[in-house]
Amino acid sequence: MQAIMETLFDIFYLTSVIMLGILMASKKQTQKQYRLFGIMAILLGFGDAFHLIPRAFALWTTGLENHAFSLGMGKLITSITMTIFYVILYHVWRMRYHITEQKGLTAIIYILAFLRIILCLCPQNAWTSPAAPLSWGIYRNIPFTIMGILMIILFYKSTRQHHDSSFKNMWLTILLSFGFYIPVVLFADTIPLMGMLMIPKTLAYLWTVWIGYQAMKTNM
């Protein structure tokens, strides 16, 4: 039953995110911010596919415990693409609200992204081990979480300052995605049911993409 339900959900999620991304990225008559948003959505979908497809394969075959290598590599790739996702979202924010300065903030975002990727690439993560250390799961998510907090604050303040009803919930989707993700990082190894929080986390990302798509349609 888990294999059926999880696979159906993953197909729905990946198909929706990638198709919405393609629709946004391919509309040449739309503003550049929406094409960038589309590229961001496509990256999200394909990045998550590296983890979700091996996971579905494992569930339908010999079980998750027998596919540690493919699942671990998938998590590594997804971790890197998610980092790039937020860098792109930062530039969407700059375009949407016509931010031309704040070079220091841009430097902080890039430094955090660089640290996150470097930490993800460290062998101490033991991505392909069935007993990966929790400590490194925390280390690599520190700069990632700081990026998320910054994006929450930026979108919250900007949407209210500019009375931007289309993106008014963007901050909330980011908050929810991290709110569901962090307990999984901290407790999933000891409380396996915590892994279920990845479902609402994934839906939060789908909501993020849907906001961009709806905003594009409104402005066409």
Backbone as CSV, one residue per row, in Angstrom:
resi,resn,N_x,N_y,N_z,CA_x,CA_y,CA_z,C_x,C_y,C_z
1,MET,0.823,-1.212,0.000,0.000,0.000,0.000,0.864,1.271,0.000
2,GLN,1.960,1.241,0.819,2.845,2.409,0.844,3.435,2.675,-0.526
3,ALA,3.841,1.613,-1.222,4.437,1.774,-2.543,3.447,2.409,-3.515
4,ILE,2.202,1.970,-3.467,1.181,2.497,-4.390,0.901,3.965,-4.104
5,MET,0.591,4.273,-2.842,0.207,5.642,-2.481,1.358,6.620,-2.675
6,GLU,2.558,6.212,-2.253,3.707,7.113,-2.363,4.088,7.343,-3.821
7,THR,4.029,6.317,-4.632,4.362,6.457,-6.055,3.364,7.355,-6.764
8,LEU,2.079,7.180,-6.474,1.051,8.032,-7.090,1.247,9.490,-6.688
9,PHE,1.558,9.705,-5.416,1.788,11.079,-4.945,3.007,11.686,-5.628
10,ASP,4.079,10.905,-5.744,5.299,11.412,-6.375,5.074,11.739,-7.844
11,ILE,4.317,10.897,-8.544,4.015,11.168,-9.955,3.228,12.465,-10.085
12,PHE,2.229,12.624,-9.210,1.424,13.859,-9.218,2.299,15.079,-8.967
13,TYR,3.149,15.004,-7.954,4.001,16.137,-7.586,5.003,16.478,-8.685
14,LEU,5.763,15.486,-9.132,6.802,15.742,-10.128,6.206,16.224,-11.441
15,THR,5.120,15.606,-11.869,4.476,16.022,-13.113,3.957,17.446,-13.008
16,SER,3.314,17.768,-11.893,2.737,19.102,-11.708,3.815,20.178,-11.696
17,VAL,4.859,19.964,-10.904,5.915,20.969,-10.765,6.653,21.183,-12.086
18,ILE,7.004,20.099,-12.752,7.758,20.225,-14.002,6.905,20.839,-15.100
19,MET,5.635,20.442,-15.213,4.762,21.001,-16.242,4.498,22.486,-16.008
20,LEU,4.251,22.863,-14.755,4.058,24.282,-14.457,5.332,25.065,-14.762
21,GLY,6.470,24.480,-14.451,7.741,25.134,-14.752,7.948,25.333,-16.237
22,ILE,7.634,24.313,-17.020,7.773,24.412,-18.472,6.839,25.482,-19.029
23,LEU,5.618,25.526,-18.520,4.653,26.531,-18.982,5.158,27.939,-18.710
24,MET,5.780,28.132,-17.554,6.293,29.466,-17.220,7.558,29.797,-18.006
25,ALA,8.463,28.838,-18.109,9.746,29.094,-18.768,9.599,29.272,-20.271
26,SER,8.553,28.689,-20.858,8.401,28.717,-22.318,7.599,29.907,-22.821
27,LYS,6.987,30.678,-21.921,6.179,31.828,-22.336,7.086,33.032,-22.559
28,LYS,7.471,33.242,-23.800,8.415,34.318,-24.111,7.812,35.703,-23.921
29,GLN,6.482,35.782,-23.981,5.843,37.090,-23.855,5.675,37.532,-22.409
30,THR,6.018,36.650,-21.460,5.883,37.005,-20.052,7.143,37.692,-19.553
31,GLN,7.040,38.269,-18.366,8.182,38.948,-17.768,9.295,37.948,-17.437
32,LYS,10.518,38.469,-17.380,11.679,37.622,-17.139,11.574,36.900,-15.795
33,GLN,10.959,37.559,-14.803,10.860,36.935,-13.480,10.086,35.628,-13.533
34,TYR,9.070,35.537,-14.414,8.274,34.312,-14.494,9.010,33.216,-15.262
35,ARG,9.792,33.602,-16.249,10.607,32.595,-16.937,11.651,32.031,-15.977
36,LEU,12.231,32.912,-15.155,13.193,32.461,-14.146,12.493,31.571,-13.119
37,PHE,11.283,31.943,-12.755,10.499,31.136,-11.827,10.246,29.750,-12.423
38,GLY,9.980,29.714,-13.733,9.767,28.439,-14.409,11.009,27.570,-14.387
39,ILE,12.161,28.164,-14.636,13.421,27.416,-14.572,13.635,26.864,-13.168
40,MET,13.292,27.682,-12.184,13.410,27.265,-10.786,12.523,26.059,-10.499
41,ALA,11.296,26.075,-11.040,10.362,24.969,-10.823,10.843,23.691,-11.515
42,ILE,11.374,23.828,-12.709,11.899,22.663,-13.432,13.071,22.058,-12.663
43,LEU,13.949,22.915,-12.167,15.081,22.446,-11.359,14.585,21.704,-10.121
44,LEU,13.561,22.253,-9.490,12.978,21.612,-8.310,12.482,20.209,-8.645
45,GLY,11.726,20.102,-9.738,11.160,18.821,-10.121,12.209,17.784,-10.471
46,PHE,13.146,18.158,-11.333,14.173,17.204,-11.743,15.116,16.866,-10.589
47,GLY,15.399,17.844,-9.729,16.248,17.573,-8.576,15.601,16.590,-7.625
48,ASP,14.321,16.785,-7.333,13.615,15.867,-6.446,13.461,14.485,-7.073
49,ALA,13.388,14.441,-8.399,13.242,13.150,-9.088,14.418,12.226,-8.806
50,PHE,15.605,12.790,-8.611,16.784,11.967,-8.335,16.638,11.200,-7.019
51,HIS,15.818,11.723,-6.127,15.572,11.011,-4.875,14.271,10.201,-4.913
52,LEU,13.222,10.785,-5.463,11.909,10.144,-5.416,11.807,8.918,-6.323
53,ILE,12.432,8.963,-7.488,12.360,7.806,-8.394,13.094,6.596,-7.818
54,PRO,14.340,6.738,-7.320,14.985,5.586,-6.660,14.205,5.095,-5.444
55,ARG,13.558,6.014,-4.736,12.769,5.610,-3.570,11.572,4.757,-4.005
56,ALA,10.898,5.200,-5.072,9.765,4.417,-5.573,10.232,3.046,-6.050
57,PHE,11.365,3.018,-6.744,11.915,1.743,-7.222,12.216,0.813,-6.052
58,ALA,12.788,1.380,-4.997,13.129,0.573,-3.821,11.873,0.007,-3.160
59,LEU,10.832,0.827,-3.066,9.594,0.368,-2.430,8.935,-0.754,-3.224
60,TRP,9.075,-0.719,-4.549,8.444,-1.734,-5.401,9.303,-2.995,-5.552
61,THR,10.545,-2.927,-5.075,11.432,-4.085,-5.268,11.828,-4.689,-3.917
62,THR,13.052,-4.454,-3.488,13.570,-5.163,-2.301,13.586,-4.326,-1.028
63,GLY,13.007,-3.122,-1.066,12.933,-2.315,0.149,13.993,-1.234,0.231
64,LEU,13.695,-0.207,1.016,14.581,0.957,1.124,15.957,0.590,1.654
65,GLU,16.013,-0.344,2.589,17.294,-0.684,3.226,18.284,-1.312,2.250
66,ASN,17.808,-1.818,1.124,18.686,-2.460,0.142,19.082,-1.533,-1.003
67,HIS,18.739,-0.269,-0.893,19.077,0.693,-1.951,19.712,1.946,-1.349
68,ALA,20.572,1.740,-0.367,21.186,2.866,0.346,21.995,3.757,-0.587
69,PHE,22.698,3.167,-1.558,23.553,3.971,-2.432,22.724,4.910,-3.311
70,SER,21.738,4.364,-4.031,20.948,5.197,-4.941,20.131,6.236,-4.174
71,LEU,19.603,5.849,-3.023,18.833,6.798,-2.220,19.730,7.901,-1.658
72,GLY,20.922,7.515,-1.224,21.855,8.500,-0.691,22.324,9.488,-1.738
73,MET,22.654,8.986,-2.923,23.073,9.879,-3.999,21.930,10.785,-4.428
74,GLY,20.729,10.235,-4.409,19.562,11.051,-4.740,19.362,12.177,-3.745
75,LYS,19.555,11.873,-2.461,19.437,12.914,-1.433,20.507,13.994,-1.612
76,LEU,21.708,13.581,-1.969,22.789,14.537,-2.196,22.441,15.485,-3.336
77,ILE,21.993,14.931,-4.461,21.647,15.758,-5.616,20.485,16.687,-5.279
78,THR,19.478,16.145,-4.601,18.330,16.967,-4.215,18.741,18.097,-3.286
79,SER,19.658,17.815,-2.370,20.127,18.849,-1.437,20.797,19.996,-2.177
80,ILE,21.574,19.676,-3.197,22.265,20.706,-3.970,21.278,21.498,-4.823
81,THR,20.362,20.794,-5.503,19.400,21.505,-6.355,18.454,22.371,-5.530
82,MET,18.104,21.943,-4.321,17.260,22.764,-3.468,17.984,24.039,-3.043
83,THR,19.283,23.944,-2.854,20.071,25.128,-2.512,20.038,26.125,-3.668
84,ILE,20.229,25.631,-4.877,20.181,26.495,-6.063,18.783,27.063,-6.244
85,PHE,17.768,26.269,-5.915,16.370,26.709,-5.968,16.185,28.009,-5.192
86,TYR,16.737,28.077,-3.993,16.562,29.278,-3.177,17.403,30.450,-3.678
87,VAL,18.526,30.169,-4.291,19.300,31.251,-4.900,18.494,31.874,-6.044
88,ILE,17.863,31.034,-6.856,17.029,31.547,-7.954,15.832,32.306,-7.402
89,LEU,15.202,31.767,-6.356,14.058,32.446,-5.756,14.453,33.814,-5.221
90,TYR,15.670,33.927,-4.714,16.174,35.225,-4.264,16.219,36.210,-5.422
91,HIS,16.665,35.747,-6.585,16.730,36.639,-7.749,15.332,36.961,-8.289
92,VAL,14.392,36.037,-8.131,12.997,36.353,-8.465,12.515,37.496,-7.587
93,TRP,12.849,37.432,-6.307,12.487,38.504,-5.381,13.085,39.839,-5.823
94,ARG,14.346,39.836,-6.216,14.999,41.071,-6.653,14.317,41.639,-7.902
95,MET,13.988,40.768,-8.855,13.328,41.231,-10.083,11.924,41.754,-9.807
96,ARG,11.178,41.021,-9.012,9.780,41.379,-8.782,9.641,42.722,-8.079
97,TYR,10.536,42.987,-7.155,10.429,44.219,-6.369,11.484,45.258,-6.753
98,HIS,12.107,45.025,-7.907,13.029,46.002,-8.503,14.138,46.409,-7.520
99,ILE,14.749,45.396,-6.936,15.850,45.630,-5.999,17.137,45.767,-6.803
100,THR,17.751,46.924,-6.757,18.965,47.164,-7.541,20.220,47.260,-6.671
101,GLU,20.025,47.408,-5.374,21.178,47.533,-4.488,21.280,46.284,-3.596
102,GLN,21.626,46.478,-2.356,21.749,45.394,-1.383,22.705,44.291,-1.866
103,LYS,23.867,44.711,-2.356,24.863,43.747,-2.807,25.373,42.884,-1.643
104,GLY,25.366,43.470,-0.442,25.792,42.705,0.724,24.868,41.524,0.981
105,LEU,23.575,41.753,0.802,22.601,40.680,0.982,22.810,39.590,-0.060
106,THR,23.078,40.002,-1.288,23.351,39.027,-2.352,24.577,38.186,-2.008
107,ALA,25.611,38.839,-1.489,26.825,38.120,-1.099,26.522,37.113,0.000
108,ILE,25.688,37.496,0.967,25.327,36.586,2.059,24.606,35.353,1.519
109,ILE,23.652,35.560,0.600,22.902,34.440,0.013,23.850,33.483,-0.696
110,TYR,24.782,34.041,-1.460,25.711,33.183,-2.210,26.697,32.474,-1.281
111,ILE,27.136,33.149,-0.231,28.047,32.514,0.730,27.341,31.363,1.439
112,LEU,26.101,31.590,1.852,25.335,30.533,2.514,25.116,29.346,1.581
113,ALA,24.799,29.646,0.315,24.594,28.574,-0.662,25.886,27.796,-0.883
114,PHE,27.002,28.514,-0.973,28.300,27.869,-1.170,28.643,26.973,0.023
115,LEU,28.427,27.491,1.232,28.710,26.698,2.437,27.836,25.451,2.476
116,ARG,26.580,25.630,2.136,25.650,24.484,2.140,26.119,23.394,1.166
117,ILE,26.503,23.795,-0.039,26.930,22.810,-1.045,28.229,22.139,-0.625
118,ILE,29.173,22.934,-0.108,30.441,22.354,0.365,30.184,21.351,1.484
119,LEU,29.328,21.709,2.434,29.015,20.800,3.534,28.320,19.534,3.029
120,CYS,27.474,19.688,2.001,26.804,18.518,1.431,27.798,17.570,0.767
121,LEU,28.868,18.123,0.202,29.846,17.319,-0.523,30.882,16.662,0.392
122,CYS,30.920,17.055,1.657,31.889,16.454,2.583,31.603,14.964,2.763
123,PRO,32.647,14.130,2.716,32.437,12.676,2.845,31.868,12.263,4.201
124,GLN,32.018,13.129,5.208,31.513,12.791,6.538,29.985,12.640,6.570
125,ASN,29.315,13.140,5.532,27.864,12.976,5.470,27.460,11.513,5.331
126,ALA,28.357,10.724,4.728,28.080,9.292,4.519,26.712,9.088,3.868
127,TRP,26.514,9.777,2.767,25.212,9.744,2.092,24.760,8.330,1.737
128,THR,25.699,7.496,1.323,25.330,6.160,0.844,25.307,5.113,1.947
129,SER,25.499,5.537,3.185,25.467,4.608,4.309,24.062,4.538,4.890
130,PRO,23.605,3.368,5.284,22.287,3.262,5.924,22.261,3.883,7.318
131,ALA,23.446,4.228,7.849,23.532,4.840,9.184,24.295,6.155,9.102
132,ALA,23.794,7.075,8.277,24.432,8.389,8.122,24.340,9.162,9.435
133,PRO,25.420,9.896,9.812,25.429,10.597,11.102,24.453,11.776,11.142
134,LEU,23.699,11.873,12.237,22.761,12.978,12.422,23.487,14.314,12.495
135,SER,24.679,14.324,13.100,25.418,15.574,13.289,25.639,16.293,11.964
136,TRP,26.017,15.537,10.916,26.267,16.187,9.637,24.968,16.579,8.935
137,GLY,23.888,15.897,9.254,22.580,16.325,8.765,22.223,17.692,9.316
138,ILE,22.655,17.943,10.553,22.412,19.255,11.183,23.357,20.299,10.609
139,TYR,24.659,19.955,10.494,25.650,20.918,10.010,25.267,21.480,8.636
140,ARG,24.943,20.582,7.700,24.685,21.035,6.335,23.380,21.814,6.210
141,ASN,22.504,21.662,7.197,21.223,22.365,7.129,21.232,23.709,7.858
142,ILE,22.310,24.027,8.547,22.392,25.330,9.217,22.396,26.472,8.201
143,PRO,23.320,26.505,7.223,23.273,27.604,6.245,22.002,27.571,5.404
144,PHE,21.489,26.377,5.131,20.260,26.238,4.362,19.084,26.863,5.105
145,THR,19.004,26.614,6.403,17.920,27.174,7.215,18.031,28.694,7.302
146,ILE,19.251,29.203,7.413,19.444,30.664,7.447,18.968,31.277,6.132
147,MET,19.274,30.621,5.003,18.770,31.095,3.711,17.241,31.144,3.723
148,GLY,16.635,30.082,4.251,15.182,30.034,4.304,14.596,31.149,5.141
149,ILE,15.202,31.413,6.297,14.721,32.481,7.175,14.811,33.834,6.471
150,LEU,15.927,34.062,5.785,16.088,35.315,5.036,15.007,35.463,3.969
151,MET,14.715,34.378,3.244,13.703,34.447,2.195,12.313,34.684,2.777
152,ILE,12.033,34.100,3.922,10.751,34.336,4.594,10.597,35.816,4.929
153,ILE,11.636,36.384,5.522,11.598,37.794,5.923,11.472,38.697,4.695
154,LEU,12.254,38.426,3.657,12.249,39.277,2.463,10.892,39.290,1.788
155,PHE,10.296,38.123,1.593,8.993,38.072,0.930,7.882,38.617,1.826
156,TYR,7.977,38.369,3.115,6.961,38.893,4.019,6.937,40.421,3.981
157,LYS,8.115,41.025,4.102,8.197,42.487,4.123,7.836,43.089,2.769
158,SER,8.338,42.510,1.684,8.135,43.095,0.358,6.687,42.987,-0.102
159,THR,6.053,41.844,0.146,4.664,41.689,-0.301,3.746,42.672,0.405
160,ARG,4.039,42.986,1.639,3.218,43.947,2.371,3.565,45.386,2.005
161,GLN,4.821,45.637,1.786,5.229,46.982,1.386,4.668,47.355,0.023
162,HIS,4.613,46.380,-0.893,4.152,46.633,-2.258,2.694,46.197,-2.478
163,HIS,2.026,45.780,-1.411,0.638,45.323,-1.496,0.483,44.286,-2.612
164,ASP,1.379,43.320,-2.593,1.436,42.303,-3.640,0.563,41.105,-3.251
165,SER,-0.690,41.140,-3.695,-1.627,40.078,-3.330,-1.271,38.743,-3.985
166,SER,-0.633,38.763,-5.155,-0.298,37.526,-5.859,0.735,36.700,-5.095
167,PHE,1.703,37.375,-4.486,2.782,36.683,-3.769,2.627,36.781,-2.255
168,LYS,1.452,37.172,-1.769,1.290,37.444,-0.339,1.559,36.227,0.537
169,ASN,1.367,35.017,-0.011,1.582,33.803,0.783,2.910,33.120,0.488
170,MET,3.765,33.756,-0.304,5.039,33.134,-0.641,5.869,32.863,0.618
171,TRP,5.896,33.827,1.521,6.647,33.647,2.776,6.127,32.447,3.553
172,LEU,4.803,32.245,3.508,4.201,31.150,4.256,4.576,29.793,3.672
173,THR,4.650,29.697,2.356,5.030,28.419,1.745,6.452,28.033,2.136
174,ILE,7.332,29.027,2.208,8.721,28.769,2.608,8.775,28.360,4.074
175,LEU,8.015,29.079,4.913,7.967,28.759,6.337,7.458,27.340,6.555
176,LEU,6.403,26.963,5.855,5.840,25.619,6.008,6.823,24.549,5.530
177,SER,7.495,24.818,4.414,8.429,23.821,3.888,9.547,23.542,4.877
178,PHE,10.073,24.583,5.506,11.122,24.382,6.509,10.547,23.825,7.811
179,GLY,9.329,24.263,8.155,8.705,23.778,9.373,8.452,22.282,9.353
180,PHE,8.156,21.744,8.178,7.945,20.307,8.053,9.259,19.548,7.828
181,TYR,10.239,20.226,7.253,11.501,19.571,6.898,12.424,19.379,8.096
182,ILE,12.539,20.386,8.951,13.491,20.337,10.062,13.211,19.180,11.030
183,PRO,11.951,18.925,11.419,11.713,17.766,12.302,12.121,16.435,11.663
184,VAL,12.014,16.334,10.335,12.437,15.111,9.654,13.936,14.924,9.803
185,VAL,14.693,16.010,9.604,16.151,15.945,9.745,16.543,15.525,11.157
186,LEU,15.853,16.082,12.161,16.242,15.866,13.551,15.757,14.546,14.133
187,PHE,14.569,14.095,13.718,13.950,12.990,14.444,13.558,11.773,13.612
188,ALA,13.687,11.843,12.286,13.201,10.733,11.451,13.920,9.419,11.733
189,ASP,15.196,9.495,12.109,15.946,8.262,12.366,15.439,7.528,13.614
190,THR,15.000,8.285,14.609,14.526,7.675,15.850,13.009,7.514,15.867
191,ILE,12.306,8.378,15.135,10.843,8.289,15.059,10.470,8.220,13.577
192,PRO,10.445,7.036,12.972,10.230,6.895,11.531,8.975,7.590,11.007
193,LEU,7.932,7.696,11.830,6.702,8.350,11.373,6.914,9.818,11.035
194,MET,7.993,10.405,11.560,8.308,11.797,11.232,8.537,11.969,9.735
195,GLY,8.941,10.889,9.069,9.146,10.956,7.630,7.899,11.347,6.862
196,MET,6.726,11.145,7.463,5.466,11.519,6.816,5.353,13.025,6.602
197,LEU,6.129,13.785,7.373,6.084,15.246,7.221,6.638,15.702,5.874
198,MET,7.328,14.804,5.164,7.836,15.163,3.840,6.690,15.369,2.838
199,ILE,5.516,14.800,3.141,4.371,14.991,2.240,3.884,16.444,2.286
200,PRO,3.540,16.986,3.470,3.149,18.407,3.476,4.287,19.336,3.070
201,LYS,5.537,18.934,3.343,6.667,19.750,2.890,6.684,19.850,1.376
202,THR,6.456,18.710,0.722,6.420,18.667,-0.733,5.252,19.490,-1.275
203,LEU,4.112,19.422,-0.614,2.948,20.205,-1.040,3.209,21.704,-0.883
204,ALA,4.001,22.068,0.114,4.354,23.479,0.290,5.164,23.984,-0.899
205,TYR,6.069,23.135,-1.415,6.838,23.525,-2.598,5.946,23.613,-3.833
206,LEU,4.990,22.697,-3.933,4.049,22.769,-5.040,3.230,24.051,-4.967
207,TRP,2.859,24.454,-3.767,2.135,25.712,-3.566,3.000,26.894,-4.009
208,THR,4.281,26.841,-3.696,5.202,27.902,-4.121,5.172,28.060,-5.640
209,VAL,5.281,26.939,-6.339,5.273,26.977,-7.806,3.923,27.453,-8.335
210,TRP,2.852,27.000,-7.699,1.508,27.394,-8.127,1.298,28.906,-7.991
211,ILE,1.848,29.490,-6.930,1.760,30.943,-6.748,2.411,31.668,-7.919
212,GLY,3.588,31.203,-8.318,4.267,31.824,-9.456,3.469,31.688,-10.738
213,TYR,2.906,30.504,-10.959,2.131,30.259,-12.177,0.866,31.120,-12.212
214,GLN,0.170,31.190,-11.100,-1.054,31.998,-11.047,-0.744,33.474,-11.250
215,ALA,0.376,33.947,-10.663,0.781,35.335,-10.840,1.077,35.628,-12.292
216,MET,1.728,34.674,-12.980,2.025,34.847,-14.412,0.740,34.973,-15.215
217,LYS,-0.229,34.099,-14.956,-1.493,34.131,-15.671,-2.214,35.456,-15.452
218,THR,-2.142,35.959,-14.242,-2.806,37.224,-13.923,-2.185,38.393,-14.690
219,ASN,-0.891,38.314,-14.951,-0.185,39.419,-15.599,-0.052,39.253,-17.115
220,MET,-0.621,38.198,-17.677,-0.521,38.013,-19.119,-1.531,38.887,-19.863
